[in-house]
Amino acid sequence: MAKAEQVAPETQEIVDDAPQPEAGTEESQVESISLVDLNSLAQIIDLASSRGAFRGQELEPIGALYNKLTKFLASVQAAQEASGSAEGEETPEVEAPTGE
């Protein structure tokens, strides 16, 4: 089910109206996010911006988030390559999209 979320314009905070599960239930466990998910998120931001999905005033924070995300992915990839070359093992590649 989709959560009911609204953005309060004066505070730019997300207001979540959906009921929260009780502590100790299976639903309260946080699902992890992988590097592949983060890479997909960067690609979604890039695709959405190229299709004009964002308003002008939204572009700066979205661009900042995109840059932060791609720098993180690039640093993880560099760390994986460094540890792989130090150990002589192949590590799975995480391809960070290039920003424009």
JONOR-V444886 format. One record per residue. RES is the residue in three letters. SS is DSSP state (a for helix, b for strand, c for the rest). PHI is phi as a letter, one per 30 degrees, with the letter a starting at -180 (* if undefined). OMEGA is omega in whole degrees, -180 to 180 (none if undefined). Layout:
# JONOR-V444886
RES/SS/PHI/OMEGA + RES/SS/PHI/OMEGA
This chain:
# JONOR-V444886
MET/c/*/-180 + ALA/c/d/177 + LYS/c/d/175 + ALA/c/d/-179 + GLU/b/b/177 + GLN/b/b/177 + VAL/b/c/177 + ALA/b/d/-172 + PRO/c/d/-177 + GLU/c/d/-178 + THR/c/c/-177 + GLN/c/h/176 + GLU/b/c/178 + ILE/b/d/178 + VAL/b/c/-176 + ASP/b/c/-179 + ASP/c/c/-177 + ALA/c/d/178 + PRO/c/d/-179 + GLN/c/c/178 + PRO/c/d/180 + GLU/c/d/178 + ALA/c/d/178 + GLY/c/j/178 + THR/c/d/180 + GLU/a/d/-178 + GLU/a/d/-178 + SER/a/d/178 + GLN/c/d/-180 + VAL/c/d/177 + GLU/c/d/-178 + SER/c/d/178 + ILE/c/b/-176 + SER/c/c/176 + LEU/a/d/177 + VAL/a/d/177 + ASP/a/d/179 + LEU/a/d/177 + ASN/a/d/177 + SER/a/d/178 + LEU/a/d/177 + ALA/a/d/178 + GLN/a/d/178 + ILE/a/d/178 + ILE/a/d/180 + ASP/a/d/-180 + LEU/a/d/-179 + ALA/a/d/180 + SER/a/d/179 + SER/a/d/178 + ARG/c/c/177 + GLY/c/i/-176 + ALA/c/d/-176 + PHE/c/c/175 + ARG/c/d/-178 + GLY/a/e/-178 + GLN/a/d/179 + GLU/a/d/-172 + LEU/a/d/-178 + GLU/a/d/179 + PRO/a/d/178 + ILE/a/d/177 + GLY/a/d/178 + ALA/a/d/178 + LEU/a/d/179 + TYR/a/d/180 + ASN/a/d/179 + LYS/a/d/-180 + LEU/a/d/-178 + THR/a/d/176 + LYS/a/d/178 + PHE/a/d/-180 + LEU/a/d/179 + ALA/a/d/180 + SER/a/d/177 + VAL/a/d/179 + GLN/a/d/179 + ALA/a/d/179 + ALA/a/d/179 + GLN/a/d/179 + GLU/a/d/179 + ALA/a/d/179 + SER/a/d/178 + GLY/a/d/180 + SER/a/d/178 + ALA/a/d/-179 + GLU/a/c/-179 + GLY/c/i/-179 + GLU/c/c/172 + GLU/c/d/175 + THR/c/c/178 + PRO/c/d/-177 + GLU/c/d/172 + VAL/c/c/-175 + GLU/c/d/178 + ALA/c/d/179 + PRO/c/d/179 + THR/c/d/179 + GLY/c/d/-180 + GLU/c/c/none
